[in-house]
């Protein structure tokens, strides 16, 4: 298991069980949305000073791991 994934927690009592950065209520999906929109890691850390660079990398690692398990239908794509 990727050690970065230890920075992610899922607790049904916190944020409706959405994956968050451990010890915060910051959703992994929020961080991935910021990155997808073009925000830099530095900008995210500036806006969320409680985070560390490793937390952002953990969110990316989590997204990569999830993409191995689930598939999303994308416009213009065809099933193999």
Rosetta blueprint (number, residue, H / E / L):
1 X L
2 X L
3 X H
4 X H
5 X H
6 X H
7 X H
8 X E
9 X E
10 X L
11 X L
12 X L
13 X L
14 X L
15 X H
16 X H
17 X H
18 X L
19 X L
20 X E
21 X E
22 X L
23 X L
24 X L
25 X L
26 X L
27 X E
28 X H
29 X H
30 X H
31 X H
32 X H
33 X H
34 X H
35 X H
36 X H
37 X L
38 X L
39 X L
40 X L
41 X H
42 X H
43 X H
44 X H
45 X H
46 X H
47 X H
48 X L
49 X L
50 X L
51 X L
52 X L
53 X H
54 X H
55 X H
56 X H
57 X H
58 X H
59 X H
60 X H
61 X H
62 X H
63 X H
64 X H
65 X H
66 X H
67 X H
68 X H
69 X H
70 X L
71 X L
72 X L
73 X L
74 X L
75 X L
76 X L
77 X L
78 X L
79 X L
80 X L
